[in-house]
Amino acid sequence: MYKSFFKLNRNPFELVSDPGCFVATRHHDEALASLYYGVRMHKGLVVVTGEVGTGKTLLLRCLLRLLEESKDIAYAYLFNSTLSPTEFLQYTLSDFGLPASGKSKGELLFDLNKYLVSRGTKQLTTMLIVDEAHHLSAETLEEIRLLSNLETPNGKLLQIMLVGQPELDEKLDSAGLRQLKQRIAFRTHLLPLSVEETQKYIEKRLQIAGWDSASTPIFSPDVIAEVHRYSQGLPRLINSICENALISAYARGMQHPTEEVIEEVAADLRLDFLCPPEDAEAKPEGQLPGRPASVAPLNLYATLQETVGDMSGKYV
């Protein structure tokens, strides 16, 4: 609707998790590096947490796109984590393409172990991804711990990835799950974007959509500061605010959304009550102590895409 008005060839702030719209930040690069290295080096259990809207699902899809370009990866993707241990195993085997209906828990474990050993002897990688893992019960997490024990002298037979909200960290830190916690090879947490990262994020999304970066910015620095204030640096909310701001500006014939437009959009989305006072923004969000926010991200996703492309013909 507004694409031609702003000289864009696609909607820049779609809410779908499209790897083609991935914008590298330092925290996302670090998380992607942990995930990719953990899978490739057969480290076993990797955990990624982050608040709602920080980009966990998009990060997963970027990883899967990278891994799907290889010939040695098989994975099961569990997106419903409110299953009993037996249902969990049934779903896992089914997603690996193995028959699971009507089998007992013992039969399921036997078939899964046979499948993993068979792939392991061929130097193939097998991965289990559990999204929304903060909903997993203690019993299912214990099942995951037992699966993480399957290994050979060369590494783990099953690479397990748990992805969820901060409540997952709380569960894993509980005394009852200390055995599982000790098996975690990598643990990373996605943080909201800083003001500087928010500007880079918005500009990069616009460039992907066809905006000429040499032209006048569509969003001024002051407007971006308002977007950050209302979104609290969460990419999903940044997308929602910017999408609605472009629609509103287009409807009014404005070439650039104003701060007032952002305020109105935030009120319509009921984000104004979440907005911190302006004097509470002295400290940039999403920045770790001793780590400057101005460091340019590596864009590991693009780098790995090139590397995987070069290696795509080297696997059996």
SVG drawing of the C-alpha trace seen along z (x, -y; Angstrom):
<svg xmlns="http://www.w3.org/2000/svg" viewBox="-5 -15 42 66">
<polyline fill="none" stroke="black" stroke-width="0.4" points="0.0,0.0 2.7,-2.5 5.7,-0.8 5.7,-3.0 5.1,-6.1 8.3,-5.5 10.1,-4.0 10.3,-0.5 9.9,2.9 8.6,4.8 7.3,4.3 10.4,3.6 8.9,4.5 7.0,7.7 6.4,9.6 7.2,13.0 10.6,14.5 12.3,14.2 16.0,15.0 16.4,12.7 15.6,9.8 18.0,10.8 20.0,7.8 23.1,8.7 23.7,7.3 26.5,8.2 24.3,10.3 22.7,12.1 26.1,12.8 27.3,14.2 24.2,16.4 24.4,17.6 28.1,18.4 27.3,20.5 24.6,22.4 26.5,23.1 29.7,24.1 27.8,26.2 26.1,28.2 29.1,28.5 31.4,29.6 28.9,32.0 28.9,30.4 25.5,31.7 23.2,29.3 22.9,25.6 20.5,23.1 19.3,19.8 17.0,17.5 15.6,14.0 12.5,11.9 9.5,12.1 10.3,10.3 14.1,10.4 14.4,12.5 14.9,16.0 12.7,17.7 14.4,15.7 17.8,16.7 16.7,20.3 15.5,20.0 18.8,18.4 20.6,21.3 18.4,23.9 18.8,22.2 22.6,22.5 22.4,26.1 19.9,27.2 22.5,26.2 24.7,29.0 24.2,32.6 25.0,34.1 22.2,32.6 18.9,34.1 16.8,32.3 13.6,32.6 11.8,29.3 9.5,29.4 7.4,26.2 4.8,27.6 6.7,28.1 3.6,28.9 3.9,32.6 4.4,35.6 7.7,37.4 6.2,40.2 4.5,37.7 7.8,35.8 9.6,38.9 6.8,39.8 6.9,36.3 10.7,36.4 10.8,39.8 8.0,38.8 9.8,35.6 12.9,37.7 10.8,39.7 10.7,42.8 7.5,44.7 6.3,43.8 2.5,44.4 1.4,47.1 4.9,47.7 5.9,47.9 8.4,45.5 11.0,48.3 10.4,49.0 10.7,45.3 14.0,45.0 15.4,48.1 14.5,46.9 15.8,43.4 19.1,44.8 19.5,47.1 18.8,44.2 21.4,42.0 24.1,44.6 23.5,45.4 23.9,41.8 26.9,41.3 28.8,44.1 28.5,42.3 29.8,39.0 26.3,37.4 24.9,34.8 21.5,35.2 19.8,32.3 16.8,31.8 15.4,28.2 12.9,27.4 11.2,24.0 9.2,22.4 11.3,24.7 10.3,22.7 7.0,24.6 8.8,28.0 7.9,30.0 10.5,31.2 9.8,34.8 10.4,33.9 13.6,32.0 14.8,35.1 14.1,37.1 16.2,34.5 19.0,35.0 19.0,38.7 19.1,38.2 22.1,35.9 24.0,38.9 24.0,40.6 27.6,40.2 30.6,41.8 34.3,41.0 34.1,38.4 31.1,36.4 27.4,36.4 25.1,38.4 22.2,35.9 22.7,32.2 20.0,30.6 19.0,27.0 16.6,25.5 15.2,22.1 12.9,20.1 12.0,17.1 13.9,16.2 11.7,18.5 13.8,21.3 16.9,20.0 15.1,20.0 14.1,23.7 17.6,24.7 19.0,23.0 16.7,24.9 18.3,27.5 16.2,30.3 17.7,29.8 21.4,29.3 22.4,32.5 20.9,31.1 22.5,27.7 25.9,29.2 25.5,30.7 25.0,27.4 27.9,26.7 26.8,23.2 24.3,20.8 23.5,17.4 20.9,14.7 19.5,12.3 19.1,8.7 17.1,5.8 18.7,3.4 20.4,0.2 19.4,-3.1 22.3,-2.8 21.5,0.8 17.8,-0.3 18.9,-2.9 21.1,-0.4 18.3,2.2 15.7,-0.2 18.0,-1.4 19.1,2.1 15.5,3.3 14.7,0.4 17.7,1.1 16.6,4.7 13.2,3.4 14.9,1.3 15.4,-2.1 18.3,-4.1 20.6,-4.8 22.1,-7.8 18.7,-9.6 17.1,-11.4 16.4,-9.0 12.8,-8.1 13.1,-7.9 15.1,-10.8 17.3,-10.2 14.8,-11.8 12.0,-9.6 14.1,-6.5 14.8,-7.5 11.0,-7.5 10.7,-4.2 13.3,-2.8 11.7,-4.3 8.3,-2.8 9.6,0.6 12.2,0.9 14.6,2.2 12.6,5.3 12.8,6.0 9.2,7.3 7.8,4.1 10.2,2.0 8.7,3.7 5.1,3.1 5.7,-0.6 7.6,-1.3 5.1,0.5 2.2,-1.4 4.1,-4.7 4.7,-4.2 1.0,-3.5 0.0,-6.6 2.5,-8.8 1.4,-7.5 -2.3,-8.2 -1.4,-11.8 0.9,-12.3 4.0,-12.7 7.4,-11.7 8.7,-11.1 6.9,-9.9 7.2,-12.4 7.6,-11.9 3.9,-12.7 3.1,-9.9 5.2,-7.5 3.4,-8.6 0.0,-8.0 1.0,-4.6 2.3,-3.6 -0.9,-4.7 -2.9,-2.7 -0.8,0.4 -1.2,-0.3 2.6,-0.6 2.5,-4.0 2.0,-2.5 5.2,-0.4 7.3,-3.4 9.9,-4.4 10.3,-8.1 12.6,-10.0 15.0,-10.7 15.4,-6.9 17.2,-6.5 20.7,-7.7 22.1,-4.2 21.9,-2.5 19.9,0.8 21.2,4.0 24.8,3.3 27.0,5.5 29.4,4.0 32.7,3.1 31.5,3.8 31.0,0.7 27.8,0.6 29.5,-1.1 31.5,2.1 30.4,3.1 28.8,6.6 30.6,9.2 27.3,10.3 28.2,13.9 25.1,15.1 26.3,13.7 29.9,15.0 28.6,18.5 26.4,18.5 29.5,18.0 31.4,20.7 28.6,23.2 28.2,22.5 31.8,23.3 31.5,26.5 28.2,27.7 29.7,30.3 32.1,31.8 29.6,33.9 28.6,37.4"/>
</svg>
